[in-house]
Amino acid sequence: MSNKLYKGTLTNIVLKLLHENGRMYGYEITKKTKSQTNEGFTVTEGALYTTLHKLEAEEVLEVEFEIVDGRTRKYYKLSEKGEKEAVLKIEELKEFIANLSSFLTPKIA
């Protein structure tokens, strides 16, 4: 499947993952996205970090740094504003999927 279909939902996907998992680092987000979609959706680093930086600038995400195996790892988690935004975006995504599903499901007359 083309990743282009997912492009407009990457923010929603990131918010949902952080809402469900608490704090995560970038590579962890890409792995989780890939595994939850049975490798149907691969998030590129460029797209992911662009989205994460945008959400951080909007104060939707907070950042924590931790030393892991001698290297600094950057973790992202939802801010208070982000928690509210995540709930709204998840509902928005569910509504979008329901509408798209009803469009794709043939109506029997």
SETORBA-696525 format. One record per residue: residue in one letter; z, x, y negated of N, C-alpha, C, O in turn; residue number from 0. Coordinates in steps of 0.2 Angstrom, whole numbers. Example, Ala and Ser with C-alpha at 12.3 -4.5 7.8 and 13.67 -1.06 7.14 Angstrom:
BEGIN
+-----+-------+-------+-------+-------+-------+-------+-------+-------+-------+-------+-------+-------+-----+
! res !   n_w !   n_u !   n_v !  ca_w !  ca_u !  ca_v !   c_w !   c_u !   c_v !   o_w !   o_u !   o_v !   n !
+-----+-------+-------+-------+-------+-------+-------+-------+-------+-------+-------+-------+-------+-----+
!   A !    39 !    66 !    28 !    39 !    62 !    22 !    39 !    66 !    16 !    42 !    71 !    17 !   0 !
!   S !    35 !    64 !    11 !    36 !    68 !     5 !    39 !    64 !     0 !    40 !    67 !    -6 !   1 !
+-----+-------+-------+-------+-------+-------+-------+-------+-------+-------+-------+-------+-------+-----+
***
This chain:
BEGIN
+-----+-------+-------+-------+-------+-------+-------+-------+-------+-------+-------+-------+-------+-----+
! res !   n_w !   n_u !   n_v !  ca_w !  ca_u !  ca_v !   c_w !   c_u !   c_v !   o_w !   o_u !   o_v !   n !
+-----+-------+-------+-------+-------+-------+-------+-------+-------+-------+-------+-------+-------+-----+
!   M !     0 !     4 !     6 !     0 !     0 !     0 !     0 !     4 !    -6 !     3 !    10 !    -6 !   0 !
!   S !    -3 !     2 !   -11 !    -4 !     6 !   -17 !     3 !     6 !   -21 !     6 !     1 !   -22 !   1 !
!   N !     5 !    12 !   -23 !    11 !    12 !   -27 !    10 !     9 !   -34 !    15 !     8 !   -38 !   2 !
!   K !     4 !     8 !   -36 !     3 !     5 !   -43 !     6 !    -2 !   -43 !     9 !    -4 !   -49 !   3 !
!   L !     7 !    -6 !   -38 !    10 !   -12 !   -38 !    17 !   -12 !   -39 !    20 !   -16 !   -42 !   4 !
!   Y !    20 !    -6 !   -37 !    28 !    -5 !   -38 !    29 !    -2 !   -45 !    35 !    -3 !   -47 !   5 !
!   K !    24 !     0 !   -49 !    25 !     4 !   -55 !    30 !     0 !   -60 !    34 !     3 !   -63 !   6 !
!   G !    28 !    -6 !   -61 !    31 !   -11 !   -66 !    38 !   -13 !   -63 !    42 !   -15 !   -67 !   7 !
!   T !    40 !   -11 !   -57 !    47 !   -13 !   -55 !    51 !    -7 !   -53 !    57 !    -8 !   -51 !   8 !
!   L !    49 !    -1 !   -55 !    53 !     5 !   -54 !    60 !     4 !   -57 !    65 !     6 !   -54 !   9 !
!   T !    60 !     2 !   -63 !    67 !     1 !   -67 !    71 !    -3 !   -63 !    77 !    -2 !   -62 !  10 !
!   N !    69 !    -9 !   -61 !    73 !   -14 !   -57 !    75 !   -11 !   -51 !    81 !   -12 !   -49 !  11 !
!   I !    71 !    -7 !   -47 !    73 !    -4 !   -41 !    78 !     1 !   -42 !    83 !     1 !   -38 !  12 !
!   V !    78 !     5 !   -47 !    83 !    10 !   -49 !    90 !     7 !   -50 !    95 !     9 !   -48 !  13 !
!   L !    89 !     2 !   -54 !    95 !    -2 !   -56 !    99 !    -5 !   -50 !   105 !    -5 !   -49 !  14 !
!   K !    95 !    -8 !   -46 !    97 !   -11 !   -40 !   101 !    -6 !   -35 !   106 !    -7 !   -33 !  15 !
!   L !    97 !     0 !   -34 !   100 !     5 !   -30 !   107 !     7 !   -33 !   112 !     8 !   -29 !  16 !
!   L !   107 !     8 !   -39 !   113 !    11 !   -42 !   119 !     5 !   -42 !   125 !     7 !   -41 !  17 !
!   H !   117 !    -1 !   -43 !   121 !    -6 !   -43 !   125 !    -7 !   -36 !   131 !    -8 !   -35 !  18 !
!   E !   121 !    -6 !   -30 !   123 !    -6 !   -24 !   127 !     0 !   -21 !   131 !     0 !   -17 !  19 !
!   N !   125 !     6 !   -24 !   127 !    12 !   -21 !   132 !    16 !   -25 !   134 !    22 !   -23 !  20 !
!   G !   133 !    14 !   -31 !   137 !    18 !   -36 !   133 !    24 !   -39 !   127 !    23 !   -41 !  21 !
!   R !   135 !    29 !   -39 !   132 !    35 !   -42 !   127 !    38 !   -37 !   129 !    38 !   -31 !  22 !
!   M !   121 !    41 !   -39 !   117 !    44 !   -35 !   113 !    49 !   -39 !   113 !    49 !   -45 !  23 !
!   Y !   110 !    54 !   -35 !   106 !    59 !   -39 !    99 !    57 !   -37 !    97 !    54 !   -33 !  24 !
!   G !    94 !    60 !   -41 !    87 !    59 !   -41 !    84 !    59 !   -34 !    81 !    54 !   -32 !  25 !
!   Y !    85 !    64 !   -30 !    82 !    65 !   -24 !    85 !    59 !   -19 !    81 !    57 !   -15 !  26 !
!   E !    91 !    58 !   -20 !    94 !    53 !   -16 !    91 !    46 !   -17 !    90 !    42 !   -12 !  27 !
!   I !    89 !    45 !   -23 !    86 !    38 !   -25 !    79 !    38 !   -22 !    77 !    33 !   -19 !  28 !
!   T !    75 !    44 !   -22 !    69 !    44 !   -19 !    69 !    43 !   -11 !    65 !    39 !    -8 !  29 !
!   K !    74 !    46 !    -8 !    75 !    45 !    -1 !    77 !    38 !     1 !    74 !    35 !     6 !  30 !
!   K !    81 !    35 !    -3 !    84 !    28 !    -2 !    78 !    23 !    -3 !    77 !    18 !     1 !  31 !
!   T !    74 !    24 !    -8 !    68 !    20 !    -9 !    63 !    20 !    -3 !    61 !    15 !    -1 !  32 !
!   K !    62 !    26 !    -1 !    57 !    27 !     4 !    60 !    24 !    11 !    56 !    20 !    14 !  33 !
!   S !    66 !    25 !    12 !    69 !    22 !    19 !    70 !    15 !    19 !    68 !    11 !    24 !  34 !
!   Q !    71 !    12 !    13 !    72 !     4 !    13 !    66 !     1 !    13 !    65 !    -5 !    14 !  35 !
!   T !    60 !     4 !    11 !    54 !     1 !    12 !    50 !     4 !    18 !    43 !     3 !    18 !  36 !
!   N !    53 !     6 !    23 !    50 !     9 !    29 !    44 !    14 !    27 !    38 !    13 !    29 !  37 !
!   E !    45 !    18 !    22 !    40 !    23 !    19 !    34 !    19 !    16 !    29 !    23 !    15 !  38 !
!   G !    35 !    13 !    14 !    30 !    10 !    11 !    29 !    11 !     3 !    24 !    10 !     0 !  39 !
!   F !    34 !    14 !     0 !    35 !    15 !    -7 !    38 !    22 !    -8 !    43 !    23 !    -6 !  40 !
!   T !    34 !    26 !   -11 !    36 !    33 !   -12 !    36 !    34 !   -20 !    32 !    33 !   -23 !  41 !
!   V !    42 !    36 !   -22 !    43 !    37 !   -29 !    42 !    44 !   -31 !    45 !    49 !   -28 !  42 !
!   T !    37 !    45 !   -36 !    36 !    52 !   -38 !    42 !    55 !   -42 !    45 !    51 !   -46 !  43 !
!   E !    43 !    61 !   -42 !    48 !    64 !   -47 !    47 !    62 !   -54 !    51 !    61 !   -58 !  44 !
!   G !    40 !    63 !   -56 !    38 !    62 !   -63 !    40 !    55 !   -65 !    43 !    54 !   -70 !  45 !
!   A !    38 !    50 !   -61 !    40 !    43 !   -63 !    47 !    41 !   -62 !    50 !    38 !   -67 !  46 !
!   L !    51 !    44 !   -57 !    58 !    43 !   -57 !    62 !    46 !   -63 !    66 !    42 !   -66 !  47 !
!   Y !    61 !    52 !   -64 !    64 !    55 !   -70 !    63 !    53 !   -77 !    67 !    53 !   -81 !  48 !
!   T !    56 !    50 !   -77 !    55 !    47 !   -84 !    59 !    41 !   -84 !    61 !    39 !   -90 !  49 !
!   T !    59 !    37 !   -79 !    63 !    31 !   -79 !    71 !    32 !   -80 !    74 !    29 !   -84 !  50 !
!   L !    73 !    37 !   -77 !    80 !    39 !   -77 !    82 !    41 !   -84 !    87 !    39 !   -87 !  51 !
!   H !    78 !    45 !   -87 !    79 !    48 !   -94 !    79 !    42 !   -99 !    83 !    42 !  -104 !  52 !
!   K !    74 !    37 !   -98 !    73 !    31 !  -102 !    80 !    27 !  -102 !    82 !    25 !  -107 !  53 !
!   L !    82 !    26 !   -96 !    88 !    22 !   -95 !    94 !    25 !   -98 !    99 !    22 !  -100 !  54 !
!   E !    95 !    32 !   -97 !   100 !    36 !  -100 !   100 !    35 !  -108 !   105 !    34 !  -111 !  55 !
!   A !    94 !    36 !  -111 !    93 !    35 !  -118 !    95 !    28 !  -121 !    98 !    28 !  -126 !  56 !
!   E !    94 !    23 !  -116 !    96 !    16 !  -118 !   103 !    15 !  -117 !   105 !     9 !  -118 !  57 !
!   E !   107 !    20 !  -114 !   114 !    19 !  -113 !   115 !    14 !  -107 !   121 !    11 !  -107 !  58 !
!   V !   110 !    14 !  -103 !   111 !     9 !   -97 !   114 !    14 !   -91 !   117 !    11 !   -87 !  59 !
!   L !   113 !    20 !   -91 !   115 !    25 !   -86 !   120 !    30 !   -90 !   119 !    32 !   -95 !  60 !
!   E !   125 !    32 !   -86 !   129 !    37 !   -87 !   128 !    43 !   -83 !   125 !    42 !   -77 !  61 !
!   V !   129 !    49 !   -85 !   127 !    55 !   -81 !   134 !    59 !   -79 !   138 !    60 !   -84 !  62 !
!   E !   134 !    61 !   -73 !   140 !    66 !   -71 !   137 !    72 !   -68 !   132 !    71 !   -64 !  63 !
!   F !   140 !    78 !   -69 !   137 !    84 !   -66 !   143 !    86 !   -61 !   149 !    85 !   -62 !  64 !
!   E !   140 !    89 !   -55 !   144 !    91 !   -50 !   141 !    97 !   -47 !   135 !    98 !   -46 !  65 !
!   I !   145 !   102 !   -45 !   143 !   108 !   -42 !   143 !   107 !   -35 !   148 !   105 !   -32 !  66 !
!   V !   137 !   108 !   -32 !   136 !   107 !   -24 !   132 !   113 !   -22 !   127 !   114 !   -24 !  67 !
!   D !   135 !   116 !   -17 !   133 !   122 !   -14 !   130 !   127 !   -19 !   125 !   130 !   -19 !  68 !
!   G !   135 !   128 !   -25 !   133 !   133 !   -30 !   128 !   131 !   -35 !   127 !   134 !   -40 !  69 !
!   R !   126 !   125 !   -34 !   121 !   122 !   -39 !   123 !   116 !   -43 !   127 !   112 !   -40 !  70 !
!   T !   121 !   115 !   -49 !   123 !   109 !   -53 !   119 !   103 !   -51 !   113 !   104 !   -51 !  71 !
!   R !   122 !    98 !   -49 !   118 !    92 !   -47 !   120 !    86 !   -52 !   126 !    85 !   -54 !  72 !
!   K !   115 !    83 !   -54 !   116 !    78 !   -59 !   116 !    71 !   -56 !   111 !    69 !   -53 !  73 !
!   Y !   121 !    67 !   -57 !   122 !    61 !   -54 !   121 !    55 !   -59 !   123 !    56 !   -65 !  74 !
!   Y !   118 !    50 !   -57 !   117 !    44 !   -62 !   121 !    38 !   -59 !   122 !    37 !   -53 !  75 !
!   K !   124 !    35 !   -64 !   128 !    29 !   -62 !   127 !    24 !   -68 !   126 !    26 !   -74 !  76 !
!   L !   128 !    17 !   -66 !   127 !    12 !   -72 !   133 !    12 !   -76 !   139 !    13 !   -74 !  77 !
!   S !   132 !    12 !   -83 !   137 !    11 !   -88 !   139 !     3 !   -88 !   136 !     0 !   -84 !  78 !
!   E !   144 !     2 !   -92 !   146 !    -5 !   -92 !   140 !   -10 !   -94 !   138 !   -15 !   -91 !  79 !
!   K !   136 !    -7 !   -99 !   130 !   -11 !  -101 !   125 !   -11 !   -95 !   121 !   -16 !   -94 !  80 !
!   G !   124 !    -6 !   -92 !   120 !    -5 !   -86 !   121 !   -10 !   -80 !   117 !   -13 !   -77 !  81 !
!   E !   128 !   -11 !   -79 !   130 !   -16 !   -74 !   127 !   -23 !   -76 !   125 !   -27 !   -72 !  82 !
!   K !   128 !   -25 !   -82 !   125 !   -31 !   -84 !   118 !   -32 !   -84 !   115 !   -37 !   -82 !  83 !
!   E !   115 !   -26 !   -86 !   107 !   -26 !   -86 !   105 !   -26 !   -79 !   100 !   -29 !   -77 !  84 !
!   A !   108 !   -23 !   -74 !   106 !   -23 !   -67 !   106 !   -30 !   -64 !   102 !   -32 !   -61 !  85 !
!   V !   112 !   -34 !   -66 !   112 !   -40 !   -63 !   106 !   -45 !   -66 !   103 !   -48 !   -62 !  86 !
!   L !   105 !   -44 !   -72 !    99 !   -48 !   -75 !    92 !   -45 !   -72 !    88 !   -50 !   -70 !  87 !
!   K !    91 !   -39 !   -71 !    85 !   -36 !   -69 !    84 !   -38 !   -61 !    78 !   -40 !   -59 !  88 !
!   I !    90 !   -38 !   -57 !    89 !   -40 !   -50 !    87 !   -48 !   -50 !    83 !   -49 !   -46 !  89 !
!   E !    90 !   -52 !   -54 !    88 !   -59 !   -54 !    81 !   -60 !   -56 !    77 !   -64 !   -53 !  90 !
!   E !    79 !   -56 !   -61 !    72 !   -56 !   -64 !    67 !   -54 !   -58 !    62 !   -57 !   -57 !  91 !
!   L !    69 !   -49 !   -54 !    65 !   -47 !   -49 !    64 !   -52 !   -43 !    59 !   -53 !   -40 !  92 !
!   K !    70 !   -55 !   -42 !    70 !   -60 !   -36 !    66 !   -66 !   -38 !    62 !   -69 !   -34 !  93 !
!   E !    66 !   -68 !   -45 !    62 !   -74 !   -47 !    54 !   -72 !   -47 !    50 !   -76 !   -45 !  94 !
!   F !    53 !   -66 !   -49 !    46 !   -63 !   -49 !    43 !   -64 !   -41 !    38 !   -66 !   -40 !  95 !
!   I !    47 !   -61 !   -37 !    45 !   -61 !   -30 !    44 !   -68 !   -27 !    40 !   -70 !   -24 !  96 !
!   A !    49 !   -73 !   -29 !    48 !   -80 !   -27 !    42 !   -83 !   -30 !    38 !   -86 !   -26 !  97 !
!   N !    41 !   -82 !   -36 !    34 !   -84 !   -39 !    28 !   -81 !   -36 !    23 !   -85 !   -34 !  98 !
!   L !    28 !   -75 !   -35 !    22 !   -72 !   -31 !    21 !   -74 !   -24 !    16 !   -75 !   -22 !  99 !
!   S !    27 !   -75 !   -21 !    27 !   -78 !   -14 !    24 !   -85 !   -14 !    20 !   -86 !    -9 ! 100 !
!   S !    26 !   -89 !   -18 !    23 !   -96 !   -18 !    16 !   -96 !   -20 !    12 !  -100 !   -18 ! 101 !
!   F !    14 !   -91 !   -24 !     7 !   -90 !   -26 !     3 !   -88 !   -20 !    -3 !   -91 !   -19 ! 102 !
!   L !     5 !   -84 !   -16 !     2 !   -81 !   -10 !     2 !   -86 !    -4 !    -2 !   -85 !     0 ! 103 !
!   T !     7 !   -90 !    -4 !     8 !   -95 !     2 !     3 !  -101 !     1 !     4 !  -104 !    -4 ! 104 !
!   P !    -2 !  -102 !     6 !    -6 !  -107 !     5 !    -2 !  -114 !     5 !     2 !  -115 !     9 ! 105 !
!   K !    -4 !  -118 !     1 !    -1 !  -125 !     1 !    -5 !  -130 !     6 !   -11 !  -130 !     6 ! 106 !
!   I !    -2 !  -133 !    10 !    -5 !  -138 !    14 !    -5 !  -145 !    11 !     0 !  -147 !     9 ! 107 !
!   A !   -11 !  -147 !    10 !   -12 !  -154 !     7 !   -12 !  -159 !    12 !   -12 !  -165 !    10 ! 108 !
+-----+-------+-------+-------+-------+-------+-------+-------+-------+-------+-------+-------+-------+-----+
***
